Amino acid sequence: MNRFAPTKAAGTRTVDEVTGSRRLRRMRKAAWSRRLVQENHLTVDDLIWPIFLVDGENVREPIAAMPGVFRMSIDVAIREVERAAKLGIPAIATFPNVDLSLRDVTGSLILDPDNLTNRATRAIKAAVPEIGIITDAALDPFTSHGHDGVLRDGIIVNDETVEQVAAGAVLQAAAGADIIAPSDMMDGRIGVIRSALDDNGFQDVAIMSYATKFDSAFYGPYRDAIGTAGLLKGDKKTYYINAANSAEALRETEQDILEGTDMVMVKPGLPYLDIVRLLKDAFALPTFAYQVSGEYSMIQAAAANGWIDGERAMMESLLAFKRAGADGILTYFAPAVAEKLKG
């Protein structure tokens, strides 16, 4: 006899009495029942794959801060995008790393129809026409100071930047971009880009606004990937959103919608799941989240050290975006996730 066996003291209620016989574990008891009541699902249709581009041929440079991610020349990128399309990934987003000698204070290279972004778009669209191509019209890959806009006397000048970003967007559309996703966070950029696209016959080219791009510590590995890590003069606090502000994120998003964006994005992702839900509930517009480089690298680093199960963390983190209301996710994990989902 167990002398420590529990006894029912006077006034003690049973579990069935406490819960009214509503035992919530019932539907968790087997794999089939857990699948039956799962509320959110991650599919390959949710994935956008960001890739990094460099000039040259047969180049595949590993990015030290982002294990498993590479800077690729256009020929290598075409092969990788073909693989992504076969896996069912709907779209890619391209980001160039151009030679420092080609960068200047105004980011004028964005106005070159044959810059790396536009050459890659033409080549990829010709080789893999079934995949969507998203391009960023921000100036930071092309400026000598690492800022997203034109720098004059220590100030990022808004209107001149918008004019240049819009002109760059038109060239990207002409090269074959399906979606323009300007990440610069300048006031009025969405409306000016929409007008410029329409005036040049690109009414069917969509805009995905980086509506809520926060001033964040999670962008570090990305800046290494595009070669701006050592260039940045000062910070981006005068145009990115304060990480403490959610009402401001709502105002920014509402303004972009009024100016004509087709989709909105939250960046970074996991630290801002509340913003994803806030925007989805408020505007019911297609809402995307960017699982940025720092988020990716944290998972990879922890997995490499054996501290977490990297594959499970990858899938769990992406499912969290879906639970928060995201319609899609930009993630460097896209090929790995697509492989797992296919398998």
N, C-alpha and C positions, 0 to 999 in steps of 0.2 A: 504494500500500500504506500502510495506517495504521500508522505506527511505534509508536503507543500502543495497538494492539490487545491485548486481554487474552490472556494465555497461561495454560495450566493448569499451575500449579506442582505439584511433587511433593507428594502428600498432600492437595491441595485437592479438595473434594467438590463435585459439581454440585448445583444446586437440587433436582433430582429425588431425588438421593441423600440430601440433608439432610431433605427433607420426606416421603420415602417415596412420592413421586409424588402426595401429597395437596396439590394446589394449591387453596387456599381461594378464590382469585379466580374460579374457573371459573363459579360460580353468580352472580357479579356482572357477568358480561360483557354482559348484555342486560337491557333493561327487563322483558321477560316473565319471565326467570329470577329477577330480583330480586324481582318481585312474587310469584312462585311460592313462594319460601322466606321471605318476610317473616313475622316471628314475632309482631309486635304491630300492631294496627290501631286507628286512631281513627275512630269513627263518630259521627253526630249523637246516637245513643243514650247517649253518654258525657257529654253536656253538661248542665250546670245553669247558668242565666243569673242572676247577681245583679243586681238593679235597685234604684235609689234613688228614693224617693218624697218629694214635698212637697205641701203643701196648695195649693189654688187651681184654676184652670181654664186649660187650654191652655198650661201651663208646661213648658218644656223648657230647663232651665238647664245650660249646659256646666260641667263640673267642670275647673277649670284644671289640676289636677295629674293628671288622668286623661283625656288627649285621646281624644275619641270616646265618652265616657261622660257621661250627663246625669242630673240630678235631674228627675223627671217628675211632673206632677200625675196624678191617677188616670185622667182621661179620656185623656191622652196615653199613659200606661202600658198601658191597655187596647188601644189600637191597636198598640203595640209588641209586646205579648204575643200578640195575634192573629197578627202577622207571625212571631213566634218559633214559634208552634204550627204554622203552615203550613210552616215550614222543618223541622219534625220535632223541635224541642227538647222533651225530655220534661217539664222542670220549670223553674220560676223560684224565686229566693229574694229576698224583699223586705226592704228596710232603709229606715226612715223618717228624714227630717230634719225634726223638728218645731220650731216657733217656741220661742225661748228662754224666752218668758214662760210657756210650758206646762211647763217642766222644774222639778224641785225636788230636794231632797237625797235623797229616797227613790225617785224615779222613779215616782211614783204614777200617772202617766198610763197606764202599762201596764195598770192596772186599769179603764180606761175602755173599755167595749164598743164605743164609737164613736171610738176613737183612729184615727190615720191608718193604721196597719197593718191594723186590723180592717176599716175601711171599704174599703180597697183590696182586701183578700182577698175580701170579699163581692162587690164590683163585678167583679173579674177572674174569679172563679169563675162568676158569672152570665153573663158575656160569653164566656168561653173555658173551658167546663167540662172540656175534654179535657186541659188542661195541669195538671201538679202544682204546688201552691203550698207553699213551705217558708217558715216564719216563725221568727224568732229571738226567744226570750223573755228575752234579757238586758236589763238595765236601762239600759245606757249611752246609747241614743238619748233617754232620758227623764230622765236625771239632770242636775242643774245643775253637777256636778263632773266629768262625763265618765267616771266609773267604772262598772263592770258591775254593781255592787251597792249596797246601802244603806250610806252613810258615816256612822259615829258616832264622834265624838272622834278622827278621823283613822284609823279602822280600818274596813275593809269587813267588816261583820258577816255571817257566813256563814248562820246559820239563818234570820234574818229575811229575808235576801235570797232564800233558797230558797223560803220560804213565798210571797213576792210573785211570784217567777218562775213558780212552779207555778200560782198563780191567774191570772197573765197567759196562761200556756199554755192553760189551759182556755178562756179567752175567745177566744184565737186559733183553737182547734179549733172552738168554737161558730160563729165567723165563716166557717169553711170551710177552714181550713188542713189540708193533707193530711199534712204532716210538721212536727213541732216540732223545731227545731234550736237548743238553748240553748247559747250561746257563753260564758257567764259564768264557767265553771270553778269554781263553788262545790262543796264536798263534799256529796254526797248528792242533788244536784239531780235526777239521772236517776230514781232510785227514787221520789222524792216526786212528780215530774211524772207518772211512769207511774201511780202510785196515784191521783193527782188526775184524770187523764184517764179512767181506768177507772171511778172512782167517779161520774163525771159522764156516763157512757154513751159515751165516746169510745174504746172499745177498739180500733177500727180505725185510729185516728190513730197514725202511726208516730213514732218518735224517732230523729233523727240526732244523735248526740252529737259535739260538738266535743271529742273525747276527749283530743286532744293539741294544745292551743292554746298555742303557745310565746310567751314574752316576746320580741318581735321588733321590729326597726327597720323592717320592711316594711309596717307598717300605716298609715303616715303619710297617704297620699292618701285612704284610706278614712275616716279621722277628719275630714278636710276635707269629704268627701262628706256625712257625716251631721251635721256641725256641732259636733263635739266637740274639734276640734284645739286650740282656744284655751282649752278649759274644764278640761282634765285637771289635777287637783291631785296632784302626786307621780307615781308610776308604778304598774304593775300586777304588780310582781314577787311580791307576796304571794299571788297566785292563778293567774297564768299560769306555765307550766313553764319552768324554766331551759333556755336553748337548748343548754347543754352536756350535757343529761341524756337518755339513751335508756332506761335501766332504769326511770326514773320515768315515762316515757311509757307503758311497758308496764304498770306498776302502775295508772296512771290509766285506761287502756283496759280492763284486766281488771275494775276496779271498776265502770265504767260498764256493761259487759256483764252483770255479776252483778246490777246494779240494773235491767236490762231494756231497754237500748238495742237498737234494731233494726239500726242502722248506726253506723259510726264515721268520724270525719273527722280528717285531719291538716291543720294550719294553722300557718304558711304551707306552701307546696307545694314548689317546686323546691329550696330549701335543706334540705329534710327528706325527700328521696326515700328515704333509708335508713330513716326511721321508717315510711313507707308500706310498704316491703317487710317490715320487722320485724313490723308489726301484721298484715299479710296472712298471713304465714307462721305467726305465733303463734296467731291466732284464726280465720282463714278466714271472717271475717264480711264482709258488704259494706263496702268501705273506699273512702272518698272523700278527695279532696285539694282544697284551696282554693288556687287560683292567685291570691294576694292582690293588692291594689292596687299595692303597691310593685313586685311582679314584672311586672305589666301595664305600669306606667308606665315602667319601665326599658326594656322592649322598644320601647314607643312612642317614647320620647325618643331612643333610639339610632337607630331607623328614621327619625325626623324629621330627624336630623342626617346621614343617609346613611352611618352607620357599619356598619349591618347591613341585611340584607334582612328587613324587618319581617314579611312574610307567611311566609317560610320559618322565621324564628325562632319565630313564633307556633305553627306546626304542629309544629315540632321539640320545643318545650317541652311541648306537650300530649301528644305521643307518649311523652315521657320518663315522664310519670305512668303511662301504660298499661304501659310496660316495667317500672316499679317495682311494679306490682301493683294500681294503683287501678282500681276498678270504674267510677268516674265522677269528673268534675272540675267544680268551680265555677269559672267563668272569665268575665271581662268580654268575652272574645273570642268568646263563644258564637255570636252572630248571624253574625259574620264567618266563623267556622269553618264553620258550617252552610251558609252561602252557597257557600263554596269546595267543601265536600264535595258539595253538590247539583250544582254546576257541573261 
